Amino acid sequence: MPDPVVTRFAPSPTGFLHIGGARTALFNWLYARGRGGKFLLRIEDTDRERSTPEATEAILQGMAWLGLDHDGDVISQFARADRHAEVAHQLLADGKAYKCFSTQEEIAAFRESAKADGKSTLFCSPWRDADPATYPDAPYVIRIKAPQDGVTVIRDQVQGDVTIRNDQLDDMILLRSDGTPVYMLAVVVDDHDMAVTHVIRGDDHLNNAARQMMIYDAMGWSVPVWAHIPLIHGPDGKKLSKRHGALGAQEYQAMGYPASGMRNYLARLGWSHGDDEFFTDEQARNWFDLDGIGKSPARFDFKKLENLCGQHIAIMDDAALRHEIEAYLTAAGEPALTSEKADDLQAAMYCLKDRAKMFPELIEKAHFVLTDRPIELDQKAEKALRSVSDGILSELTPQLQNASWSREELEAVLNAFAAERDTKFGKLAGPLRAALAGRAVTPSVFDMMLVLGREESLARLNDAAEIVRSFTDT
């Protein structure tokens, strides 16, 4: 039986959850969840000057919004510093690492001399094979003994086999002179202790894999499966940056993108399953595999993102959609809905979600049910009301008063009313939209009347008739 799949996401808490990091987390989550494995979260907070609790919280909130649940507790890399140092000292005791007393000035002088002579500036420490009896009473670092000949082959599931000559690898520092471990050591020790089987990360870490493999080999540990995924570029083909738009996952939540649509889009960004563009979470978990990841950088396309989000909004459960919209309003700093308005929104969802690509658009369509009398008219709605006489709205009210308030009955009454006046219902639709919503762009008149109910609909029509009368009086 093969070992159970264990993946991890290991961000540095120095800022928000970058959208590229969110995709890396998603790939790890999909790979583990699709195989009944574990998805772990490690915060790489060894950079104490730049790491902040606020950034850690932003990462956790971004992952929570995306629905990327992790197994077990969040692991702090900094809290495991003693374990990292223990491994360095074990390598030292085993003769696979050594104490290096070279100063920064000596290293800089070595490199300047090598550069002047046209030689490699890769530092070769004179302490690698020194007799311990010659050690000075001075600060030192612990360096690993890198292989000096042959090659290291990174067998990558995305990039293929990547070969690096070992004479291009230096004796990497494991412990600094103050006894603190370096990032390269901490990553390997943590991945080993967490039993990580697959390391799925950005291809900017590809060169790190060769250096990290030195530690795996020296400790006699199994090397995980590598999968280095291309970075995300903007529409112009350049590395994704602030000039292309939002970068943080929470920014996308605050802009009104649904999480399911963002998951779908990020999964499709650099990975493919045939020609499938739209798919559910379940399909993504079942389909996702490393061989579907391309080698070329993916380009972020906001139009594709919006189209996918619109499809996800259309199929979303109404109660779930209501919950996510309420979370969006909080993230966007907008006023929260009362429980009554949230109930009304959910009741209207069936006629709101089919064509909305983002939550602000859906909320705008929902204006008719979220607003209260007296209805404020926008410019186009006022123009629509000015096109009718107050008599039409006043005459329509008693006919609607006796209707059964079903769609069929309402359609029959309104179409008959239009026919009596030798016009088509389309001519009445604009003024009715204005009366019911104060907007020119709304769901259908029938849907609004059904959601609002008889009493509220008639009250709004009566208000509109009064407004039309005020137009004629001025």
C-alpha positions in Angstrom: 0.0 0.0 0.0 1.4 3.4 -1.0 1.7 6.1 1.7 -1.3 8.3 2.0 -1.0 11.6 0.1 0.1 14.6 2.3 0.4 18.0 0.8 1.0 21.4 2.4 0.7 25.1 1.8 3.5 27.1 3.4 3.0 30.9 3.0 5.2 33.6 4.6 3.1 35.9 6.8 4.5 39.1 5.4 1.3 40.4 3.7 -2.1 39.3 2.2 -2.8 35.9 0.6 -1.5 36.6 -2.9 -3.7 35.2 -5.7 -0.8 33.2 -6.9 -0.4 31.7 -3.4 -4.1 31.0 -3.3 -3.8 29.0 -6.5 -0.9 27.0 -5.0 -3.0 26.3 -1.9 -5.9 25.2 -4.2 -3.7 22.8 -6.2 -2.4 21.2 -3.0 -5.9 21.1 -1.5 -7.4 19.5 -4.7 -4.6 16.9 -5.0 -5.0 15.8 -1.4 -8.8 15.9 -1.2 -9.1 14.0 -4.4 -7.1 11.2 -3.0 -8.4 11.0 0.5 -5.2 12.5 1.8 -4.2 15.3 4.1 -3.8 19.0 3.3 -1.6 20.8 5.9 -1.0 24.5 6.6 2.4 25.8 7.8 3.1 29.4 8.4 6.8 30.1 7.5 7.3 32.9 10.0 11.1 32.6 10.5 11.6 36.2 9.2 10.7 37.8 12.5 11.1 41.4 11.2 8.6 41.0 8.4 6.2 38.4 9.8 3.1 39.8 11.5 0.1 38.3 13.2 -2.1 40.5 11.0 -0.6 38.9 7.9 -1.2 35.4 9.3 -4.8 36.3 10.0 -5.2 37.7 6.5 -3.9 34.4 5.1 -6.3 32.4 7.3 -9.2 34.5 6.3 -8.3 34.3 2.6 -8.2 30.5 2.8 -11.4 30.4 4.8 -13.2 32.5 2.1 -11.9 30.1 -0.6 -13.1 27.1 1.4 -9.7 25.6 1.6 -9.9 23.7 4.9 -6.7 22.2 6.3 -6.2 19.2 8.5 -4.8 19.5 12.0 -3.4 22.7 13.6 -1.7 25.5 11.8 2.1 24.9 12.2 4.5 27.7 13.0 7.9 27.2 11.5 9.5 29.6 14.0 8.2 27.5 16.9 10.2 24.5 15.5 13.6 26.3 15.4 15.0 23.9 18.1 14.1 20.9 16.0 15.8 22.5 12.9 18.9 23.2 14.9 18.9 19.6 16.2 19.1 18.2 12.6 22.0 20.6 11.8 23.9 19.3 14.8 23.1 15.7 13.8 24.6 16.3 10.4 27.6 17.9 12.1 28.1 14.9 14.3 27.8 12.5 11.4 30.5 14.3 9.5 28.0 15.5 6.8 28.3 19.1 7.8 31.1 21.3 9.3 31.9 24.4 11.3 32.9 27.3 9.1 34.7 30.2 10.8 35.2 32.3 7.6 34.1 35.9 8.2 32.0 38.0 5.8 35.0 40.0 4.9 37.0 36.8 4.0 34.1 35.5 1.9 33.8 38.8 0.0 37.6 38.9 -0.6 37.4 35.3 -2.0 34.7 36.2 -4.4 36.4 39.4 -5.6 39.6 37.5 -6.3 37.7 34.7 -8.1 35.9 37.2 -10.2 39.1 38.9 -11.1 40.7 35.6 -12.1 37.6 34.6 -14.2 36.8 31.7 -11.8 33.6 30.6 -10.2 32.6 32.9 -7.3 30.9 29.9 -5.5 32.5 30.1 -2.0 34.8 27.2 -1.2 35.4 27.2 2.6 38.9 26.4 3.8 37.2 24.8 6.9 35.4 22.0 5.1 38.1 19.4 5.9 40.0 21.3 8.6 41.2 19.5 11.7 39.0 20.4 14.7 42.2 21.0 16.6 42.7 24.1 14.5 39.4 25.6 15.2 39.6 29.1 16.7 37.6 30.4 19.6 35.3 32.5 17.3 31.8 32.5 15.9 31.0 30.0 13.2 28.2 28.8 11.0 27.4 25.2 10.2 27.6 24.3 6.5 26.5 21.2 4.8 29.0 19.3 2.7 27.7 19.5 -0.8 28.6 16.8 -3.3 31.5 18.0 -5.4 31.1 16.0 -8.5 28.3 14.3 -10.5 24.9 15.8 -10.9 21.6 16.2 -9.0 18.5 15.3 -10.9 15.2 16.9 -9.8 12.5 14.6 -11.0 9.6 17.1 -11.4 6.1 16.1 -12.2 5.5 19.4 -14.1 8.9 20.5 -15.4 10.3 17.0 -16.2 13.8 16.0 -15.2 15.9 19.0 -14.3 19.7 18.3 -14.0 22.0 20.5 -12.1 25.8 19.9 -11.9 26.9 19.5 -8.3 29.9 21.7 -8.8 27.3 24.5 -9.1 26.1 23.9 -5.5 27.8 25.5 -2.6 28.2 24.3 0.9 25.0 25.8 2.0 24.7 27.3 5.5 22.4 25.4 7.8 22.8 27.3 11.1 23.8 30.9 11.3 26.5 32.1 13.8 23.8 33.0 16.2 22.4 29.5 16.2 19.3 30.2 14.2 18.4 27.9 11.3 18.1 29.0 7.7 15.0 28.7 5.7 16.3 25.9 3.5 16.9 23.7 6.4 13.6 24.5 8.1 11.6 23.7 5.0 13.1 20.3 4.6 12.9 19.3 8.3 9.3 20.5 8.5 8.2 18.7 5.3 9.9 15.5 6.6 8.4 15.7 10.1 5.0 16.5 8.6 5.3 13.4 6.4 4.7 15.5 3.3 4.6 13.3 0.2 4.1 15.9 -2.5 5.6 19.4 -2.6 3.5 21.5 -5.0 4.8 25.0 -5.2 5.7 27.8 -7.6 8.5 27.2 -10.1 10.5 30.1 -8.5 11.4 27.4 -5.9 12.8 25.0 -8.6 16.4 25.8 -7.9 15.8 25.4 -4.2 14.9 21.8 -4.7 18.5 20.8 -5.6 19.9 22.4 -2.5 17.1 20.9 -0.3 17.8 17.5 -1.7 21.3 17.7 -0.2 19.7 17.7 3.2 17.3 14.8 2.4 20.2 12.7 1.1 22.5 13.5 4.0 19.8 12.6 6.5 18.8 9.5 4.6 15.2 10.7 4.2 12.8 10.0 1.3 12.6 12.9 -1.2 9.0 14.0 -1.8 7.4 14.2 -5.2 8.2 17.6 -6.7 5.8 19.6 -8.8 6.9 23.2 -9.5 4.0 25.1 -11.2 4.5 28.1 -13.4 3.8 31.6 -12.1 0.7 33.6 -13.0 1.2 36.5 -15.5 -1.1 39.4 -16.2 -2.9 39.8 -19.6 0.2 41.5 -21.0 2.3 38.4 -20.3 4.3 40.1 -17.5 4.5 38.8 -14.0 1.2 39.5 -12.2 1.5 42.8 -10.2 -0.6 45.5 -8.7 -0.8 47.3 -12.1 -2.9 44.4 -13.4 -5.5 44.8 -10.6 -6.2 43.1 -7.3 -3.6 40.8 -5.9 -5.0 39.6 -2.6 -7.6 36.9 -2.2 -9.6 39.1 0.2 -9.6 41.9 -2.4 -11.5 39.6 -4.7 -14.0 38.8 -2.0 -14.5 42.5 -1.3 -15.0 43.1 -5.0 -17.9 40.6 -5.1 -16.6 37.4 -6.7 -18.1 34.2 -5.4 -15.7 31.8 -3.9 -16.8 28.8 -6.0 -16.2 30.8 -9.2 -12.8 31.9 -8.0 -11.9 28.3 -7.2 -13.0 27.2 -10.6 -11.0 29.9 -12.3 -7.8 29.4 -10.3 -8.0 25.7 -10.9 -8.2 26.3 -14.6 -5.4 28.8 -14.5 -2.5 26.6 -15.5 -4.3 23.3 -15.3 -6.7 21.7 -17.7 -9.0 18.7 -18.0 -9.6 18.5 -21.7 -11.7 21.4 -22.9 -13.7 21.8 -19.7 -13.9 25.4 -18.5 -16.8 25.3 -16.0 -16.8 22.6 -13.4 -17.9 22.0 -9.8 -15.7 21.4 -6.8 -16.5 17.7 -6.8 -15.5 17.5 -10.5 -12.3 19.4 -9.8 -11.3 17.1 -6.9 -12.0 14.0 -9.0 -10.2 15.4 -12.1 -7.2 17.2 -10.7 -3.8 15.6 -11.4 -0.3 16.9 -11.8 0.0 15.8 -15.4 -2.7 18.3 -16.3 -0.5 21.3 -15.3 1.2 23.1 -18.1 4.8 24.4 -18.1 4.0 27.8 -19.4 2.9 30.7 -17.2 -0.9 31.2 -17.1 -2.4 34.6 -18.0 -5.0 36.1 -15.7 -8.1 37.1 -17.6 -10.8 39.0 -15.7 -13.5 38.5 -18.3 -13.1 34.7 -18.1 -13.2 35.0 -14.3 -16.4 37.0 -14.4 -18.0 34.6 -16.9 -17.2 31.6 -14.7 -18.4 33.4 -11.6 -21.7 34.2 -13.3 -22.2 30.5 -14.1 -21.5 29.5 -10.5 -23.9 32.2 -9.1 -26.6 30.8 -11.4 -26.4 27.2 -10.0 -25.7 28.1 -6.3 -28.1 27.2 -3.6 -30.2 30.2 -2.6 -29.4 29.9 1.1 -25.7 29.5 0.4 -25.8 32.4 -1.9 -27.4 34.6 0.7 -24.8 33.6 3.2 -21.9 34.5 0.9 -23.5 37.8 -0.1 -23.8 38.7 3.6 -20.0 37.8 4.0 -19.3 39.9 0.9 -21.0 43.0 2.3 -18.9 42.7 5.5 -15.7 42.3 3.5 -16.6 45.3 1.3 -17.4 47.4 4.4 -21.0 47.8 3.3 -23.9 48.0 5.8 -25.2 44.6 6.8 -28.7 43.4 5.8 -31.3 43.1 8.4 -32.6 39.6 8.9 -35.9 40.6 7.2 -34.1 42.0 4.2 -31.9 39.0 4.0 -35.0 36.8 4.0 -36.5 39.0 1.2 -33.3 38.7 -0.8 -33.3 34.9 -0.5 -36.9 34.8 -1.6 -36.0 36.9 -4.7 -32.9 35.0 -5.5 -34.6 32.8 -8.2 -35.1 35.9 -10.4 -31.8 37.6 -9.6 -29.0 35.1 -10.1 -29.3 33.9 -13.7 -27.4 36.8 -15.3 -25.4 38.3 -12.4 -21.6 37.8 -12.8 -20.7 39.4 -9.5 -22.4 40.2 -6.2 -22.6 44.0 -6.7 -24.5 43.4 -10.0 -26.9 40.9 -8.2 -27.5 43.4 -5.4 -28.3 46.1 -7.8 -30.9 43.9 -9.5 -32.2 43.2 -6.0 -32.7 46.9 -5.3 -36.5 46.5 -5.6 -36.7 44.1 -2.7 -34.0 45.8 -0.5 -35.4 49.3 -0.7 -38.3 50.7 1.2 -41.1 53.1 0.3 -41.1 55.9 -0.8 -39.1 54.6 -3.7 -36.4 56.9 -5.0 -36.3 57.1 -8.8 -33.1 57.1 -10.8 -32.9 59.3 -13.9 -34.0 56.6 -16.3 -36.9 55.5 -14.1 -38.1 59.1 -13.8 -38.0 59.4 -17.5 -40.1 56.2 -17.9 -42.7 57.5 -15.5 -43.0 60.8 -17.3 -44.0 58.9 -20.4 -47.3 57.7 -19.0 -50.4 59.4 -17.6 -51.3 59.0 -14.0 -54.6 57.5 -15.1 -53.0 54.4 -16.5 -51.4 53.5 -13.1 -54.6 54.4 -11.2 -56.8 52.3 -13.5 -54.5 49.4 -13.3 -54.6 49.2 -9.5 -58.2 48.0 -9.0 -57.8 45.3 -11.6 -54.7 44.0 -9.9 -56.5 44.2 -6.5 -58.8 41.3 -7.5 -56.1 39.2 -9.2 -55.1 35.9 -7.7 -51.5 36.9 -7.6 -50.1 34.0 -9.6 -47.8 34.6 -12.5 -50.4 33.4 -15.0 -53.1 35.7 -13.6 -50.8 38.7 -13.4 -49.7 38.2 -17.0 -53.3 37.8 -18.1 -54.4 41.0 -16.3 -51.5 43.1 -17.5 -51.7 41.9 -21.1 -55.5 42.5 -21.2 -55.0 45.9 -19.7 -52.5 46.8 -22.5 -54.7 45.4 -25.2 -57.7 47.6 -24.0 -55.5 50.6 -24.5 -54.4 49.4 -27.9 -50.8 49.0 -26.9 -48.4 46.2 -26.1 -47.3 45.2 -22.6 -43.8 46.2 -23.5 -44.9 49.8 -23.5 -46.1 49.4 -19.9 -43.1 47.5 -18.7 -40.8 50.5 -18.3 -43.2 52.6 -16.2 -44.0 49.5 -14.1 -40.3 48.8 -13.5 -39.9 52.4 -12.4 -42.9 52.2 -10.1 -41.9 48.9 -8.5 -38.1 49.4 -8.2 -37.2 53.0 -9.0 -34.9 51.6 -11.7 -35.0 51.0 -15.4 -33.0 47.7 -15.2 -34.7 45.1 -13.0 -36.0 41.5 -13.0 -39.3 41.1 -14.9 -42.3 43.0 -13.7 -44.1 39.7 -12.9 -41.2 38.4 -10.8 -41.0 41.7 -8.8 -44.7 41.7 -8.1 -44.7 38.1 -7.0 -41.7 38.7 -4.6 -43.1 41.9 -3.3 -46.6 40.6 -2.8 -50.0 42.2 -3.5 -50.0 44.8 -0.7 -46.5 46.2 -1.3 -46.9 46.1 -5.1 -50.1 48.0 -5.1 -48.8 50.6 -2.6 -45.8 51.2 -4.9 -48.1 51.6 -7.9 -50.2 54.1 -6.0 -47.1 56.1 -5.0 -46.0 56.2 -8.6 -49.4 57.5 -9.7 -49.0 60.3 -7.2 -45.5 61.1 -8.6 -46.9 61.1 -12.2 -49.7 63.5 -11.1 -47.0 65.8 -9.6 -45.3 65.9 -13.0 -48.4 67.1 -14.7 -49.1 69.7 -11.9 -45.8 71.4 -12.4 
